[in-house]
């Protein structure tokens, strides 16, 4: 009888604590439910200053070309990637020597764990917008295309999908 009472008290305490944690972190838990941020728009339907718009491909992916250290590279916009992620070929095209790469990190991906070499990209340019000193990684396993991840996206003023297009602002 005593063990049953103790188990019941522990269970209710754990549930209460979990509820307390959920209440404390409700902003992060329910961020998906918040309405999208509206960017300023210019009159007559023209894009606002300091914004770029990208249309998706037929599969719904946002593929774009960005100049990395002055060299044009193709990227898939990936909000699930923590870092800008370069293939070995794209790293080489961006002027990063394979001999300078130290594959000292590991990251979990949808395809399993991969080794990465941290790098800092001197410059990433999308059309007229330029960002300096962007944290990135180079993967040592085959990747179909480089990824424009959160180490770039979170430094923007904002990004959103509006009317089917990716809108970035700075």
N, C-alpha and C positions, 0 to 999 in steps of 0.2 A: 504494500500500500504506500509506504513512504517513497519507494523508488518511482512509482507511478506519479505521485505528486511532484517529486523533484523533476522528473522528465517533463511533465506538463509545464511547470514554472520555467524551465530552461527553454522549451519550445516557444512559449509566449514571449519570453524575454528576447529571443532571437528574432521573432517576427516583429516585435516592437522596435528593436534596433534597426532592422532592415527598413521598416516604414519610416523611421526617423531619418536614415541616410537618404532614402528616396525623396523625402520632403526637402532635405537640405540641398539636394542636387537636382531638383525638379527642372531647373533651367536647362541643364545639359541633357537630362533624360528626355525632355519633350521639345528639344530645339527643332525637330522636324515639323512640329505643328505650327511653328511661328510663320507668319506670312512672309513672303520674299520681300527683300528690301527693294524699294523703287528708286531707280537712278534718275537724276534730273534729265529732262529731255529738252531739246531746243525747240523753238516754234516751228510750225509747218512740217513736223515729222522728221526733221533732220536730226542726226545723232548729236547728243550733247558733247561739249568739249571734253577732251581727255577720255574718250571711250573708243573701243574697237568692237566690231561685231563679226562673228564667225558663224557660218552656216554649217550644219552637220553633213556628213556624207550619207549615202543611201542607207547605211546600217545604223545611222543615228549617232555616230561617233564624231567628235570634234578633232579633226586633223588639221594641223597648221604648220607653217614654216616659220621658224625663228632663227635669227642669226646668233650663234654662240661664238663669242670671241671673234666675230667678223665672218664666220662661215655659216652658210644656210644649212639648217638641219630640219628634218620632218619630225613632228611630235604628235603624240596622241595626248589630249588633255585628260588627266587621270587624277580625280580628287581623292582616290584611294591610295595613291602613291605619296608617301611622306616626303620624298625628295624628287627633284628633277633627276631622272634616271637615264643615263646614256649607255648605249651599246658600245662595245669596244671600237667598232668602226666609226661611230659618230664622235667618240672621244678623240680618236686619232684625227678626224676631220676638223675638230675644234682646236687642234694644236696641243692636245694632251698626249705626251709620250707614254707609251706602254711601260717603259722602264721606270717612269715616275710613279706608277700606280702601286699602291700597297693594299692588297685585299685583306684588310684587317677587320672588317665588319661582316656581320651576317644579318640578313633581313628575311622575314617570313613573307612569302608572296602566295598568290592563289595557286601557283605551281610548285610550292614547296619552298624550302630554305635555300637562299643563294648567297654567295660571297660578294661583297661590294668593297670598292675602294673609294673612300671619301675624297672629294675634290671641291674646289671653289672655282666657279666660272667667273671670269673677269667681267663678262658682259653678256646679257641676254636681251635681244632686241626683237620686239614685235612691231612691225611697221615703224611708226614714229615714236614708240615708247621704248625706253631703255632702262634696264635694271642692272645695277652693278653688284658684284660680289655675291653671287647666288650659290648657296650650298647645294651640292649635287653628289650623286654617287655614280660610279661606273660598275656595271655588272660583268661578271666573268662567264656568265652562261648566255646562250643564244636568246635574244629578244628580238621580236619582229620589228619593233619600232621604239625609239626613245620616248620617254614619258615626261610630260610637263606636269610635275607634281606640286604638292603643297608648299615646298620650300620657295617656289615662285609665286603660286596663287595667293598664299596668305599675306604676302607683302603688297598686294594690290589694295587699292581702296575698296574694291568690291568686284564680284563676278556673279552672274546670274544667268539663268536660261529665261529668255523672254521672247514670246512669239516664235519659239523653236530655234532661236539663235543664241549663241553664247555671247554675252556682253561683258567685257572687262572694262574697268574704270580705274584711273589712278589720279 
